[in-house]
Each structure stands twice: as C-alpha cells, then as structure tokens.
C-alpha cells in the first residue's frame, strides 16, 4: 500500500507518493524505499514490487485537462505492450 499526499512546500504545492509497501515501490524504475516520499511529476510510471510491474501512470490534471480516460488507457497499454 502507498499513500498519495498533496503537500505545500517552499516551492509550491506538490503531489508526493509515500512508500508504505512491504515489497517496494518504484517511480520510473527507481526505488522509492519504505517510509520515503518522492514528488510525482506528469507521466511518471509507478511500479509495484518489481520495477517492471507498471501499475499506474501519474497524469497532472493541469496539463491533461482534455485527455479522455480512453486515451489514457490506450497510451498505458501501448507502453506496457512494448516492454513485453
């Protein structure tokens, strides 16, 4: 399990992923580490347990206001299928 946090910092409001998992969480292939937080950026890929197990793609609503859920799903599946 992981937490997604909306936090205000000295540089503005950012979205953080906090790794509370027992098996590891990766953002763009880099391990976050249990108890650590990392800022999420637009199009970051979040993997669970193993860095190849892509589970989520973070999309910033301020950038993707006109993208439909179907377009997002199609992009994710294309990215996933390319790595098989």
Residue pairs with C-beta under 8 A, 6 or more apart in sequence:
1 20
1 21
2 17
2 18
2 19
2 20
2 21
2 25
2 46
3 17
3 18
3 20
4 15
4 16
4 17
4 18
4 40
5 15
5 16
5 17
5 18
5 37
6 13
6 14
6 15
6 16
7 13
7 14
7 16
14 39
14 40
15 39
15 40
15 58
15 60
16 37
16 38
16 39
16 40
17 25
17 27
17 32
17 37
17 38
17 40
17 46
17 58
18 35
18 36
18 37
19 25
19 32
19 33
19 34
19 35
19 36
19 37
19 38
20 34
20 35
21 34
21 48
21 49
22 34
23 48
23 49
24 31
24 32
24 33
24 34
24 48
24 49
24 50
25 31
25 32
25 46
25 47
25 48
26 32
26 46
26 47
26 48
26 50
26 51
27 38
27 40
27 44
27 45
27 46
27 47
28 44
28 45
29 45
29 47
29 51
30 51
31 51
32 38
40 46
40 58
41 58
41 60
42 58
42 59
42 60
42 63
42 64
43 57
43 58
43 59
44 57
44 58
45 54
45 56
45 57
45 58
45 79
46 54
46 55
46 56
46 57
46 58
47 53
47 54
47 55
48 55
52 83
54 76
54 79
54 80
54 83
57 72
57 75
57 76
57 79
59 67
59 72
64 72
